[in-house]
Amino acid sequence: MVKVAVVTGGGQGIGEGIVKQLASDGFSVAVADLNKDNATKVAESVGNGSKGYYVDISNHDAMFKLVDDVVKDFGKLDVFVNNAGIAQIAAIVDAKPEEITKIFNINVNGTIYGVQAAAQQFKKQGKGGKIINACSIAGHQAVELLGIYSATKFAVRGITQAAAKELAKDKITVNAYCPGIVLTPMWDQIDAAMAKIYDRPLGETKQEYIDGIALGRGEEPADVANLVSFLADEKSNYITGQSILVDGGINYV
């Protein structure tokens, strides 16, 4: 029987890479995104009966509705990937209250809601399941001008560990992937903001980070998707509560 995975933020960037890999692995993928048109295009492009959905992950009820809709359409759920998130570039002392609230609502609350909604469905099914969260190298070591973002990703590590302990009895594993400098529009935005703050040419800051990668290149969404593929597979059944670096050699833990 075909397995079913949900990927939030699946309409672009890392999420799209994860969708493509899971579909290649044989999953039917529920591609969920704020931009439903993008989600639908990605779903149609990968096939396997995949389908696009709209979701605002910062809305508790919307996340539970997403899972309900996916189960109505596919009959079950096997894997839930809490991929969606945002970054903000600002010194901690300059971060505005509304900006702090927004990023925590999305990156932290959204992850919690995804864990809650997926766990509820997995418990109903009684056969376990896999929850996979988006963390970051910034969740292992904070980055200047990404301090609030780093705080949200440290929180995701804590959520991942606690949920893994709480849900192990239900045969639900909870892990996270921690990318580095991924060559997506998000890092273009980070580079542009840092260029403005530091008065440097576009691309210089990003290249400086890439030059510090041991494997000598920027990261592609497929590099992240390969780890998610493993965490979604039965081969990872004895791994839980881990936030695994996939950064080409930036942080070492």
VOBA-1610 file (N, C-alpha, C; in pm, whole numbers, padded with zeros to 5 digits, always signed):
BEGIN
Met+00084-00120+00000Met+00000+00000+00000Met+00087+00125+00000Val+00052+00222-00082Val+00132+00344-00095Val+00130+00423+00036Lys+00247+00470+00077Lys+00256+00552+00196Lys+00221+00697+00163Val+00174+00769+00266Val+00128+00908+00248Val+00209+01000+00339Ala+00261+01106+00280Ala+00338+01205+00356Ala+00280+01344+00335Val+00280+01423+00440Val+00249+01566+00431Val+00380+01642+00438Val+00395+01741+00350Val+00511+01831+00355Val+00458+01974+00356Thr+00476+02044+00468Thr+00435+02185+00471Thr+00544+02270+00406Gly+00502+02382+00348Gly+00599+02465+00275Gly+00656+02391+00156Gly+00574+02303+00099Gly+00622+02216-00010Gly+00616+02278-00148Gly+00573+02404-00157Gly+00556+02466-00287Gly+00681+02527-00347Gln+00792+02529-00271Gln+00914+02589-00323Gln+01032+02548-00235Gly+01151+02582-00281Gly+01272+02568-00202Gly+01298+02428-00148Ile+01341+02421-00023Ile+01371+02292+00040Ile+01249+02202+00039Gly+01131+02260+00067Gly+01010+02180+00070Gly+00983+02111-00062Glu+01001+02183-00172Glu+00981+02123-00304Glu+01080+02009-00326Gly+01204+02030-00282Gly+01303+01923-00295Gly+01264+01799-00216Ile+01208+01819-00097Ile+01162+01706-00016Ile+01046+01635-00082Val+00952+01712-00136Val+00838+01652-00205Val+00886+01563-00320Lys+00977+01616-00400Lys+01027+01540-00516Lys+01093+01409-00472Gln+01172+01416-00365Gln+01241+01296-00318Gln+01143+01194-00262Leu+01048+01239-00180Leu+00952+01144-00122Leu+00865+01081-00230Ala+00828+01158-00330Ala+00751+01101-00441Ala+00835+00998-00515Ser+00964+01027-00533Ser+01055+00932-00596Ser+01068+00805-00512Asp+01055+00820-00381Asp+01060+00705-00290Asp+00931+00624-00291Gly+00829+00675-00360Gly+00704+00601-00371Gly+00589+00656-00290Phe+00610+00766-00219Phe+00504+00827-00139Phe+00404+00902-00228Ser+00278+00901-00187Ser+00183+01003-00231Ser+00202+01120-00136Val+00225+01240-00191Val+00261+01353-00106Val+00150+01458-00105Ala+00108+01495+00014Ala+00018+01608+00033Ala+00106+01732+00046Val+00108+01811-00060Val+00195+01929-00065Val+00117+02047-00010Ala+00154+02096+00107Ala+00079+02202+00175Ala+00160+02331+00174Asp+00094+02442+00143Asp+00166+02568+00132Asp+00068+02684+00145Leu+00119+02801+00182Leu+00037+02923+00181Leu-00007+02956+00039Asn+00077+02921-00058Asn+00045+02942-00199Asn-00004+02811-00257Lys-00137+02795-00262Lys-00192+02668-00307Lys-00160+02640-00453Asp-00152+02744-00535Asp-00118+02724-00676Asp+00019+02658-00690Asn+00116+02708-00614Asn+00249+02647-00616Asn+00244+02503-00567Ala+00169+02482-00459Ala+00157+02347-00403Ala+00098+02250-00505Thr-00004+02295-00574Thr-00070+02210-00673Thr+00023+02180-00790Lys+00097+02280-00835Lys+00191+02259-00946Lys+00297+02157-00909Val+00351+02170-00788Val+00454+02075-00744Val+00394+01935-00733Ala+00275+01925-00675Ala+00209+01795-00659Ala+00185+01729-00794Glu+00136+01806-00889Glu+00109+01751-01022Glu+00238+01710-01093Ser+00345+01784-01066Ser+00472+01753-01134Ser+00534+01623-01086Val+00507+01585-00960Val+00571+01463-00906Val+00482+01340-00921Gly+00353+01358-00943Gly+00265+01244-00964Gly+00241+01161-00840Asn+00224+01031-00857Asn+00196+00938-00747Asn+00067+00972-00674Gly-00025+01040-00742Gly-00150+01077-00677Gly-00136+01192-00581Ser-00020+01260-00582Ser+00004+01371-00490Ser-00094+01485-00516Lys-00117+01566-00412Lys-00218+01671-00421Lys-00175+01794-00343Gly-00213+01912-00394Gly-00180+02037-00328Gly-00287+02082-00232Tyr-00244+02144-00122Tyr-00336+02194-00019Tyr-00290+02333+00025Tyr-00386+02414+00064Tyr-00354+02542+00129Tyr-00345+02519+00279Val-00246+02582+00343Val-00243+02580+00489Val-00164+02699+00540Asp-00213+02756+00649Asp-00141+02856+00727Asp-00095+02784+00852Ile+00034+02750+00860Ile+00079+02664+00970Ile+00072+02733+01105Ser+00062+02866+01106Ser+00053+02937+01233Ser-00087+02932+01293Asn-00180+02869+01222Asn-00319+02857+01267Asn-00344+02714+01314His-00368+02698+01443His-00388+02565+01503His-00495+02486+01432Asp-00613+02544+01413Asp-00724+02471+01353Asp-00695+02434+01208Ala-00622+02521+01138Ala-00589+02494+00998Ala-00499+02371+00985Met-00408+02353+01080Met-00319+02237+01074Met-00395+02107+01100Phe-00489+02111+01192Phe-00569+01992+01218Phe-00661+01963+01100Lys-00714+02068+01038Lys-00798+02050+00919Lys-00718+01991+00804Leu-00593+02034+00790Leu-00507+01979+00686Leu-00495+01828+00701Val-00465+01783+00821Val-00452+01639+00844Val-00584+01568+00816Asp-00695+01626+00862Asp-00826+01566+00836Asp-00852+01554+00686Asp-00821+01661+00612Asp-00844+01660+00467Asp-00757+01557+00397Val-00632+01546+00440Val-00541+01449+00380Val-00590+01307+00406Val-00636+01280+00526Val-00685+01146+00559Val-00814+01115+00482Lys-00898+01215+00463Lys-01018+01195+00381Lys-00982+01161+00238Asp-00878+01226+00186Asp-00838+01205+00047Asp-00757+01078+00027Phe-00671+01043+00123Phe-00580+00931+00104Phe-00607+00811+00194Gly-00688+00832+00298Gly-00725+00721+00385Gly-00635+00700+00505Lys-00520+00766+00508Lys-00426+00748+00620Lys-00316+00851+00611Leu-00228+00846+00711Leu-00109+00931+00714Leu+00006+00849+00770Asp+00124+00860+00705Asp+00241+00786+00751Asp+00355+00875+00800Val+00371+00990+00733Val+00483+01080+00764Val+00433+01223+00759Phe+00477+01304+00857Phe+00441+01446+00856Phe+00570+01526+00865Val+00597+01609+00764Val+00719+01690+00760Val+00683+01836+00786Asn+00724+01884+00903Asn+00704+02025+00941Asn+00815+02109+00878Asn+00804+02134+00749Asn+00912+02202+00678Asn+00896+02354+00673Ala+00774+02404+00668Ala+00752+02547+00646Ala+00813+02633+00756Gly+00867+02747+00717Gly+00924+02840+00813Gly+00973+02965+00744Ile+01008+03065+00822Ile+01059+03190+00768Ile+01185+03230+00843Ala+01263+03320+00780Ala+01379+03379+00845Ala+01358+03529+00854Gln+01423+03590+00950Gln+01424+03736+00964Gln+01566+03780+00995Ile+01606+03890+00935Ile+01741+03939+00953Ile+01738+04072+01026Ala+01785+04072+01150Ala+01792+04194+01230Ala+01870+04164+01357Ala+01940+04266+01406Ala+02004+04252+01536Ala+01896+04233+01642Ile+01926+04156+01743Ile+01828+04130+01849Ile+01777+04261+01909Val+01865+04358+01928Val+01824+04483+01990Val+01731+04565+01901Asp+01727+04531+01772Asp+01641+04606+01678Asp+01513+04532+01641Ala+01500+04408+01686Ala+01384+04327+01646Ala+01255+04387+01702Lys+01159+04407+01613Lys+01031+04466+01651Lys+00938+04360+01709Pro+00853+04399+01806Pro+00763+04302+01868Pro+00679+04222+01768Glu+00626+04291+01668Glu+00542+04221+01571Glu+00622+04121+01488Glu+00750+04151+01464Glu+00835+04059+01389Glu+00866+03935+01473Ile+00893+03958+01601Ile+00921+03846+01692Ile+00799+03755+01702Thr+00682+03816+01718Thr+00559+03738+01728Thr+00535+03656+01602Lys+00557+03718+01486Lys+00532+03649+01359Lys+00621+03527+01342Ile+00751+03543+01365Ile+00841+03431+01340Ile+00820+03318+01441Phe+00787+03352+01566Phe+00758+03247+01664Phe+00626+03178+01631Asn+00527+03253+01584Asn+00399+03192+01546Asn+00418+03089+01435Ile+00507+03120+01342Ile+00527+03030+01228Ile+00625+02917+01263Asn+00744+02953+01305Asn+00849+02852+01322Asn+00831+02764+01445Val+00779+02822+01553Val+00763+02745+01677Val+00620+02692+01691Asn+00524+02784+01694Asn+00385+02739+01709Asn+00345+02646+01596Gly+00386+02680+01472Gly+00350+02596+01358Gly+00405+02456+01371Thr+00527+02444+01422Thr+00585+02312+01445Thr+00508+02236+01552Ile+00473+02305+01659Ile+00395+02240+01766Ile+00261+02191+01712Tyr+00193+02276+01635Tyr+00062+02237+01582Tyr+00075+02117+01488Gly+00183+02115+01409Gly+00204+02001+01320Gly+00227+01873+01398Val+00307+01881+01504Val+00330+01764+01589Val+00199+01717+01650Gln+00121+01812+01700Gln-00006+01776+01764Gln-00102+01708+01666Ala-00118+01769+01549Ala-00214+01716+01451Ala-00171+01580+01399Ala-00042+01566+01370Ala+00007+01438+01319Ala-00003+01329+01426Ala+00038+01363+01549Ala+00035+01265+01657Ala-00107+01216+01684Gln-00202+01307+01681Gln-00342+01268+01702Gln-00386+01165+01599Gln-00350+01188+01472Gln-00389+01094+01367Gln-00314+00962+01380Phe-00185+00968+01410Phe-00108+00845+01425Phe-00163+00760+01540Lys-00203+00824+01648Lys-00261+00749+01760Lys-00392+00683+01719Lys-00472+00753+01641Lys-00598+00694+01592Lys-00570+00570+01510Gln-00467+00577+01427Gln-00436+00465+01339Gln-00373+00348+01414Gly-00302+00381+01523Gly-00247+00278+01610Gly-00129+00201+01553Lys-00062+00257+01452Lys+00050+00186+01389Lys+00178+00269+01391Gly+00183+00370+01475Gly+00300+00456+01480Gly+00301+00557+01367Gly+00415+00620+01347Gly+00428+00719+01242Gly+00557+00797+01260Lys+00584+00885+01166Lys+00708+00961+01168Lys+00678+01110+01154Ile+00731+01188+01247Ile+00722+01333+01242Ile+00864+01386+01223Ile+00880+01473+01124Ile+01012+01523+01087Ile+01005+01676+01082Asn+01085+01741+01165Asn+01079+01887+01180Asn+01197+01957+01113Ala+01173+02079+01067Ala+01280+02160+01010Ala+01350+02239+01119Cys+01476+02206+01143Cys+01559+02284+01233Cys+01661+02359+01145Ser+01783+02376+01190Ser+01882+02453+01115Ser+02017+02444+01186Ile+02125+02477+01114Ile+02253+02493+01183Ile+02240+02603+01289Ala+02148+02698+01265Ala+02125+02806+01361Ala+02053+02757+01485Gly+02007+02633+01484Gly+01950+02571+01603Gly+02054+02499+01686His+02176+02492+01635His+02289+02434+01709His+02385+02542+01756Gln+02401+02645+01674Gln+02488+02757+01710Gln+02425+02885+01654Ala+02396+02981+01740Ala+02328+03102+01697Ala+02413+03182+01599Val+02344+03253+01509Val+02409+03331+01404Val+02375+03478+01424Glu+02476+03565+01414Glu+02451+03708+01430Glu+02355+03757+01321Leu+02270+03848+01358Leu+02164+03905+01274Leu+02054+03805+01242Leu+02070+03684+01290Leu+01965+03582+01279Leu+01931+03530+01419Gly+01945+03618+01518Gly+01928+03576+01657Gly+01788+03527+01690Ile+01687+03598+01643Ile+01549+03556+01672Ile+01517+03428+01596Tyr+01562+03421+01472Tyr+01547+03297+01394Tyr+01616+03182+01465Ser+01740+03207+01512Ser+01814+03103+01584Ser+01736+03057+01707Ala+01675+03151+01778Ala+01597+03116+01896Ala+01482+03022+01861Thr+01418+03048+01747Thr+01307+02960+01707Thr+01357+02820+01674Lys+01476+02812+01617Lys+01528+02681+01579Lys+01584+02605+01699Phe+01638+02677+01798Phe+01671+02611+01924Phe+01543+02554+01986Ala+01434+02628+01975Ala+01306+02581+02027Ala+01261+02455+01955Val+01280+02449+01823Val+01242+02330+01748Val+01319+02207+01796Arg+01447+02225+01829Arg+01524+02113+01885Arg+01462+02064+02015Gly+01422+02158+02102Gly+01360+02120+02228Gly+01227+02049+02208Ile+01147+02102+02116Ile+01017+02040+02084Ile+01039+01898+02032Thr+01138+01883+01946Thr+01168+01752+01887Thr+01207+01652+01994Gln+01293+01692+02086Gln+01337+01601+02191Gln+01223+01562+02284Ala+01146+01662+02329Ala+01038+01634+02423Ala+00928+01549+02358Ala+00892+01583+02234Ala+00787+01507+02166Ala+00832+01363+02142Ala+00960+01345+02111Ala+01012+01209+02091Ala+00996+01126+02218Lys+01025+01186+02332Lys+01012+01115+02459Lys+00865+01083+02489Glu+00779+01179+02463Glu+00637+01163+02495Glu+00565+01065+02403Leu+00608+01057+02278Leu+00535+00978+02178Leu+00597+00842+02149Ala+00711+00812+02211Ala+00779+00685+02184Ala+00690+00566+02216Lys+00612+00578+02322Lys+00524+00466+02362Lys+00420+00435+02255Asp+00392+00532+02168Asp+00296+00512+02060Asp+00364+00474+01929Lys+00496+00444+01938Lys+00574+00406+01820Lys+00579+00519+01716Ile+00576+00642+01767Ile+00589+00761+01681Ile+00728+00818+01703Thr+00807+00826+01597Thr+00938+00887+01608Thr+00931+01034+01568Val+01015+01115+01632Val+01019+01258+01604Val+01166+01298+01590Asn+01202+01346+01472Asn+01338+01389+01446Asn+01337+01521+01369Ala+01454+01580+01353Ala+01464+01706+01281Ala+01588+01706+01192Tyr+01580+01781+01085Tyr+01695+01799+00995Tyr+01743+01943+01008Cys+01875+01962+01002Cys+01936+02093+01027Cys+02023+02132+00908Pro+01965+02199+00809Pro+02042+02240+00691Pro+02137+02354+00723Gly+02229+02377+00628Gly+02324+02487+00639Gly+02290+02598+00540Ile+02381+02627+00448Ile+02365+02736+00353Ile+02302+02679+00226Val+02170+02676+00223Val+02098+02615+00111Val+02072+02720+00004Leu+02101+02685-00118Leu+02090+02780-00230Leu+01945+02791-00276Thr+01866+02862-00196Thr+01724+02885-00223Thr+01694+03034-00209Pro+01574+03079-00247Pro+01540+03221-00232Pro+01553+03273-00090Met+01535+03186+00011Met+01549+03233+00149Met+01691+03285+00174Trp+01791+03213+00124Trp+01928+03258+00147Trp+01962+03379+00061Asp+01896+03394-00052Asp+01913+03517-00131Asp+01862+03637-00051Gln+01749+03619+00020Gln+01694+03726+00103Gln+01787+03758+00219Ile+01842+03655+00281Ile+01935+03676+00392Ile+02059+03751+00343Asp+02111+03708+00229Asp+02229+03774+00172Asp+02202+03921+00140Ala+02085+03948+00080Ala+02050+04086+00043Ala+02039+04175+00167Ala+01977+04120+00273Ala+01962+04198+00396Ala+02098+04225+00461Met+02184+04124+00463Met+02315+04142+00524Met+02402+04236+00440Ala+02385+04233+00307Ala+02458+04325+00220Ala+02423+04470+00253Lys+02296+04492+00280Lys+02250+04627+00314Lys+02302+04669+00451Ile+02294+04579+00547Ile+02338+04612+00683Ile+02488+04636+00689Tyr+02565+04552+00619Tyr+02711+04561+00624Tyr+02769+04647+00512Asp+02682+04698+00424Asp+02727+04778+00309Asp+02829+04699+00225Arg+02785+04579+00184Arg+02871+04492+00104Arg+02799+04457-00026Pro+02872+04414-00129Pro+02809+04376-00255Pro+02719+04254-00236Leu+02613+04249-00316Leu+02526+04131-00315Leu+02608+04006-00344Gly+02580+03902-00271Gly+02647+03774-00293Gly+02772+03754-00211Glu+02831+03862-00160Glu+02957+03850-00088Glu+02941+03777+00045Thr+02835+03812+00119Thr+02813+03747+00248Thr+02783+03599+00231Lys+02696+03568+00135Lys+02664+03427+00110Lys+02789+03349+00070Gln+02871+03407-00015Gln+02993+03338-00058Gln+03089+03318+00057Glu+03093+03415+00146Glu+03179+03402+00265Glu+03137+03282+00349Tyr+03005+03265+00366Tyr+02956+03148+00439Tyr+02989+03019+00364Ile+02970+03019+00232Ile+02998+02900+00152Ile+03146+02863+00160Asp+03232+02964+00162Asp+03377+02939+00170Asp+03415+02869+00300Gly+03327+02877+00402Gly+03355+02812+00529Gly+03302+02669+00539Ile+03246+02619+00430Ile+03191+02482+00428Ile+03300+02384+00391Ala+03320+02281+00471Ala+03430+02186+00449Ala+03420+02119+00312Leu+03301+02086+00268Leu+03286+02016+00140Leu+03291+02109+00020Gly+03305+02239+00045Gly+03341+02331-00062Gly+03233+02378-00156Arg+03109+02362-00118Arg+03000+02410-00204Arg+02878+02444-00122Gly+02789+02525-00181Gly+02661+02551-00118Gly+02572+02429-00125Glu+02472+02428-00039Glu+02383+02313-00027Glu+02265+02325-00123Glu+02226+02214-00180Glu+02108+02207-00267Glu+01992+02145-00190Pro+01867+02180-00227Pro+01752+02118-00159Pro+01759+01965-00158Ala+01816+01907-00263Ala+01825+01761-00269Ala+01912+01705-00158Asp+02012+01781-00113Asp+02098+01735-00004Asp+02017+01719+00124Val+01926+01812+00147Val+01837+01805+00264Val+01736+01692+00246Ala+01681+01685+00125Ala+01578+01585+00096Ala+01628+01443+00114Asn+01756+01420+00088Asn+01811+01286+00105Asn+01807+01243+00251Leu+01835+01336+00342Leu+01825+01304+00485Leu+01680+01280+00525Val+01590+01365+00477Val+01447+01347+00509Val+01399+01212+00456Ser+01447+01174+00339Ser+01411+01044+00282Ser+01448+00930+00377Phe+01566+00938+00436Phe+01610+00838+00533Phe+01523+00841+00658Leu+01495+00960+00709Leu+01415+00971+00831Leu+01271+00926+00809Ala+01224+00933+00685Ala+01088+00889+00652Ala+01080+00739+00626Asp+01195+00676+00616Asp+01202+00535+00580Asp+01210+00447+00705Glu+01176+00320+00687Glu+01183+00224+00798Glu+01327+00205+00848Lys+01425+00239+00765Lys+01565+00225+00806Lys+01598+00314+00927Ser+01518+00417+00950Ser+01544+00508+01063Ser+01457+00477+01183Asn+01395+00360+01187Asn+01298+00329+01293Asn+01356+00335+01434Tyr+01487+00318+01448Tyr+01547+00317+01583Tyr+01612+00452+01616Ile+01576+00555+01541Ile+01628+00690+01565Ile+01513+00781+01604Thr+01524+00848+01718Thr+01421+00944+01757Thr+01482+01051+01849Gly+01424+01169+01842Gly+01468+01280+01926Gly+01593+01350+01877Gln+01636+01321+01754Gln+01761+01375+01705Gln+01739+01493+01609Ser+01828+01592+01616Ser+01829+01704+01523Ser+01961+01695+01447Ile+01953+01640+01327Ile+02072+01596+01253Ile+02120+01704+01157Leu+02249+01738+01169Leu+02309+01837+01081Leu+02328+01780+00941Val+02289+01857+00841Val+02318+01824+00701Val+02364+01955+00638Asp+02493+01986+00662Asp+02544+02120+00630Asp+02675+02120+00553Gly+02723+02003+00513Gly+02847+01997+00436Gly+02973+02017+00517Gly+02957+02030+00647Gly+03074+02050+00733Gly+03089+02194+00777Ile+02994+02241+00858Ile+03002+02375+00918Ile+03011+02360+01070Asn+02911+02293+01125Asn+02909+02264+01268Asn+02940+02117+01290Tyr+03005+02088+01400Tyr+03040+01950+01433Tyr+02995+01920+01576Val+02906+01821+01589Val+02855+01787+01722Val+02863+01635+01743
//
